[in-house]
Amino acid sequence: MFAADTPGSAQVLAHGTPVATLVLSGVRALTGHPDGQGAAWRRAAWASVGLLPDDVSSTVLTLNLRGTPALAWMADAGEPCVLTLRQLAHRPPRTVPPVVHICENPAVPSAAADTHGPDALPLLCLKGQPSAAALTLLDHLNALGAVFRYHGDFDWGGLRIATALLQHVPWRPWRYTANYRQAAAATGTGSRPLSGRPDPSSWDPDLALALAEHEMCIEEAVLDVLLADLAGGDVYPAVTHV
């Protein structure tokens, strides 16, 4: 292990030790990895410089992605599938759909499985900051020519996650622009006050301005529209800057 070979003790980089805190600060400075907290964030920070505790702890949630016998079996059942970094390193998908939708909230694949089952369009869920497994899968799909459409939470944390993802792979907004946010806000449902540090939205600067102006997070009102998109077909216009 790196900790045993380099600093000299397998425990020196354990969470909370002075050396681990110092090294993580250096990781953020070198890579631009966003500030955060929690076990998932720490794993992603270490992964940004190629260090992982193991190859099975890092996972990514998918729905109806194919390309291996195991993925095809889950897609035929229309059930969400959790892939480990080990699986992706040893048996990545051999084929790729032309468009892969990406979301932040695991409620989306769960509801899509309930609503559409095996007919739902392929979906990848980050569950927060992109994990090493998620980034590995996205790199692989991007190399195979997939186009990504991304929807994140309408809050400051969501903008930071979207920005981090955009620095890694290209994506186009999936109902993740100011006009979609304002349409959802007009329903008056599913809102809560914003908290945290404001951040920009480079793919649509008006989105950050809309969040700052209304200071409310809107999510539940968007779910039904996302589910309609995942039913298949070109049911919403091509997404450009609006």
C-alpha positions as CSV (number, residue, x, y, z in Angstrom):
1,M,0.0,0.0,0.0
2,F,1.1,3.6,-0.7
3,A,0.8,4.6,3.0
4,A,3.1,1.7,4.1
5,D,5.6,2.1,1.3
6,T,6.0,5.9,1.3
7,P,5.2,7.6,4.7
8,G,6.4,4.4,6.4
9,S,3.2,3.3,8.3
10,A,0.0,1.8,7.0
11,Q,-2.0,4.0,9.4
12,V,-0.3,7.3,8.8
13,L,-2.8,8.4,6.1
14,A,-5.9,7.2,8.1
15,H,-8.7,9.7,8.4
16,G,-8.0,12.4,11.0
17,T,-4.2,12.1,11.3
18,P,-2.2,15.2,10.8
19,V,-0.4,13.7,7.8
20,A,-3.7,12.8,6.1
21,T,-5.1,16.3,6.7
22,L,-1.9,17.9,5.2
23,V,-1.8,15.5,2.2
24,L,-5.5,16.1,1.4
25,S,-4.9,19.9,1.4
26,G,-2.1,19.3,-1.1
27,V,-4.3,17.1,-3.2
28,R,-6.9,19.9,-3.4
29,A,-4.3,22.5,-4.3
30,L,-2.7,20.3,-7.0
31,T,-5.9,18.9,-8.6
32,G,-8.5,21.6,-7.9
33,H,-10.7,19.0,-6.2
34,P,-13.6,20.8,-4.5
35,D,-13.7,21.2,-0.8
36,G,-16.0,18.8,1.1
37,Q,-16.4,16.3,3.9
38,G,-17.4,12.8,4.6
39,A,-16.1,9.4,3.5
40,A,-17.3,9.6,-0.1
41,W,-15.6,12.9,-0.6
42,R,-12.3,11.7,0.9
43,R,-12.4,8.6,-1.4
44,A,-13.0,10.9,-4.4
45,A,-10.1,13.3,-3.3
46,W,-7.7,10.4,-3.0
47,A,-8.9,9.0,-6.3
48,S,-8.2,12.3,-8.0
49,V,-4.4,11.6,-7.6
50,G,-4.8,7.9,-8.3
51,L,-4.9,6.5,-4.7
52,L,-7.7,4.2,-3.7
53,P,-8.2,2.1,-0.5
54,D,-9.4,-0.9,-2.7
55,D,-11.1,-1.5,-5.9
56,V,-14.6,-2.5,-4.6
57,S,-15.5,0.4,-2.3
58,S,-15.9,2.9,-5.1
59,T,-19.2,2.3,-6.9
60,V,-21.5,3.9,-9.5
61,L,-25.3,3.4,-9.9
62,T,-26.6,2.7,-13.4
63,L,-29.9,1.8,-15.0
64,N,-30.4,-0.1,-18.3
65,L,-26.7,0.2,-19.3
66,R,-25.7,-2.7,-21.5
67,G,-22.4,-4.1,-22.9
68,T,-21.7,-7.1,-20.7
69,P,-23.8,-10.2,-19.9
70,A,-24.3,-9.0,-16.3
71,L,-25.4,-5.6,-17.4
72,A,-27.7,-7.0,-20.0
73,W,-29.3,-9.3,-17.4
74,M,-30.0,-6.3,-15.1
75,A,-31.2,-4.2,-18.0
76,D,-33.6,-6.9,-19.2
77,A,-35.1,-6.8,-15.7
78,G,-35.2,-3.0,-15.7
79,E,-33.5,-2.8,-12.3
80,P,-30.8,-0.4,-11.1
81,C,-27.3,-1.9,-11.1
82,V,-24.4,-1.0,-8.8
83,L,-20.9,-1.4,-10.5
84,T,-17.7,-1.4,-8.6
85,L,-14.4,0.0,-9.8
86,R,-13.1,-3.5,-10.0
87,Q,-15.8,-4.6,-12.4
88,L,-15.2,-1.6,-14.6
89,A,-11.5,-2.2,-14.7
90,H,-11.9,-5.9,-15.5
91,R,-15.1,-6.0,-17.6
92,P,-16.1,-2.6,-18.8
93,P,-19.1,-2.3,-21.2
94,R,-18.2,-3.3,-24.8
95,T,-20.9,-1.3,-26.4
96,V,-22.4,2.1,-25.6
97,P,-25.7,3.8,-26.3
98,P,-25.6,7.1,-28.4
99,V,-26.9,9.1,-25.4
100,V,-26.4,8.4,-21.7
101,H,-28.4,10.5,-19.2
102,I,-26.6,11.4,-16.0
103,C,-28.2,12.5,-12.7
104,E,-27.1,13.4,-9.2
105,N,-30.1,12.1,-7.2
106,P,-30.6,8.3,-6.8
107,A,-34.4,8.9,-6.6
108,V,-34.3,9.4,-10.4
109,P,-33.1,5.8,-11.4
110,S,-35.4,4.3,-8.7
111,A,-38.4,6.1,-10.0
112,A,-37.4,5.4,-13.6
113,A,-37.2,1.7,-12.9
114,D,-40.6,1.7,-11.2
115,T,-42.1,3.7,-14.1
116,H,-40.5,2.4,-17.2
117,G,-38.5,-0.8,-16.2
118,P,-36.5,-2.1,-19.1
119,D,-37.8,0.5,-21.4
120,A,-36.1,3.4,-19.6
121,L,-33.3,5.1,-21.5
122,P,-29.8,4.4,-20.1
123,L,-29.0,6.3,-17.0
124,L,-26.0,6.8,-14.7
125,C,-26.4,8.3,-11.2
126,L,-23.5,10.0,-9.4
127,K,-25.1,10.2,-5.9
128,G,-23.1,13.3,-5.2
129,Q,-19.5,14.0,-6.1
130,P,-18.4,11.7,-8.9
131,S,-16.7,8.6,-7.5
132,A,-13.6,6.9,-9.0
133,A,-15.9,4.3,-10.4
134,A,-18.2,6.9,-12.0
135,L,-15.3,8.7,-13.5
136,T,-13.8,5.5,-14.8
137,L,-17.1,4.5,-16.4
138,L,-17.7,8.0,-17.9
139,D,-14.2,8.0,-19.4
140,H,-14.8,4.7,-21.0
141,L,-18.2,5.6,-22.4
142,N,-16.8,8.9,-23.6
143,A,-14.0,7.1,-25.4
144,L,-16.6,4.9,-27.1
145,G,-18.5,8.0,-28.4
146,A,-21.4,8.4,-26.0
147,V,-23.0,11.8,-25.6
148,F,-23.8,12.8,-22.0
149,R,-26.9,14.8,-20.9
150,Y,-26.6,15.8,-17.2
151,H,-29.2,17.0,-14.6
152,G,-28.1,18.0,-11.1
153,D,-29.8,19.5,-8.1
154,F,-30.8,23.1,-8.3
155,D,-28.7,24.2,-5.4
156,W,-25.1,25.5,-4.9
157,G,-23.8,22.0,-4.1
158,G,-25.4,20.8,-7.3
159,L,-23.6,23.5,-9.4
160,R,-20.3,22.5,-7.8
161,I,-20.8,18.8,-8.7
162,A,-21.8,19.7,-12.2
163,T,-18.7,21.9,-12.6
164,A,-16.4,19.1,-11.3
165,L,-18.0,16.7,-13.8
166,L,-17.6,19.1,-16.7
167,Q,-13.9,19.4,-16.0
168,H,-13.7,15.7,-16.5
169,V,-16.0,14.8,-19.4
170,P,-18.1,16.9,-21.7
171,W,-21.9,17.0,-21.1
172,R,-24.9,18.9,-22.3
173,P,-27.5,20.2,-19.9
174,W,-30.5,17.9,-19.3
175,R,-33.2,20.3,-18.1
176,Y,-30.5,21.9,-16.1
177,T,-30.7,25.5,-17.2
178,A,-32.3,28.7,-15.9
179,N,-35.5,28.3,-17.9
180,Y,-36.2,24.8,-16.7
181,R,-35.4,25.8,-13.1
182,Q,-37.8,28.8,-13.3
183,A,-40.6,26.6,-14.8
184,A,-40.2,24.2,-11.9
185,A,-40.3,27.0,-9.4
186,A,-43.5,28.3,-10.9
187,T,-45.3,25.2,-9.8
188,G,-44.7,26.2,-6.1
189,T,-43.9,22.6,-5.1
190,G,-40.8,20.8,-3.8
191,S,-38.9,23.9,-2.7
192,R,-36.6,24.5,0.2
193,P,-34.2,27.4,1.1
194,L,-30.8,27.4,-0.4
195,S,-27.7,27.1,1.8
196,G,-24.0,27.1,1.2
197,R,-21.6,29.2,-0.9
198,P,-22.8,30.5,-4.3
199,D,-21.0,29.1,-7.3
200,P,-21.2,29.8,-11.0
201,S,-22.8,27.7,-13.7
202,S,-20.5,28.0,-16.8
203,W,-22.9,26.0,-19.1
204,D,-25.6,28.5,-18.4
205,P,-24.6,31.6,-16.3
206,D,-28.3,32.5,-15.9
207,L,-28.9,29.4,-13.8
208,A,-26.6,30.7,-11.0
209,L,-28.2,34.1,-11.3
210,A,-31.7,32.5,-10.9
211,L,-30.6,30.6,-7.8
212,A,-29.2,33.7,-6.3
213,E,-32.3,35.7,-7.0
214,H,-34.9,33.2,-5.7
215,E,-32.7,31.5,-3.1
216,M,-34.8,28.3,-3.3
217,C,-33.9,24.7,-4.3
218,I,-36.5,23.0,-6.5
219,E,-36.3,19.3,-7.0
220,E,-39.5,17.3,-6.6
221,A,-41.3,19.4,-9.3
222,V,-38.7,18.3,-11.8
223,L,-38.9,14.5,-11.3
224,D,-42.0,13.8,-13.4
225,V,-40.5,15.7,-16.4
226,L,-37.2,13.8,-16.1
227,L,-39.2,10.5,-16.0
228,A,-41.0,11.5,-19.2
229,D,-37.7,12.2,-20.9
230,L,-36.4,8.8,-19.9
231,A,-39.4,7.1,-21.5
232,G,-37.5,7.3,-24.8
233,G,-37.8,9.2,-28.0
234,D,-36.9,12.8,-28.7
235,V,-39.5,14.2,-26.3
236,Y,-37.6,17.4,-25.4
237,P,-35.7,19.8,-27.6
238,A,-32.0,19.7,-28.2
239,V,-30.4,21.4,-25.2
240,T,-28.3,24.6,-25.9
241,H,-27.5,27.6,-23.9
242,V,-30.7,29.4,-23.1
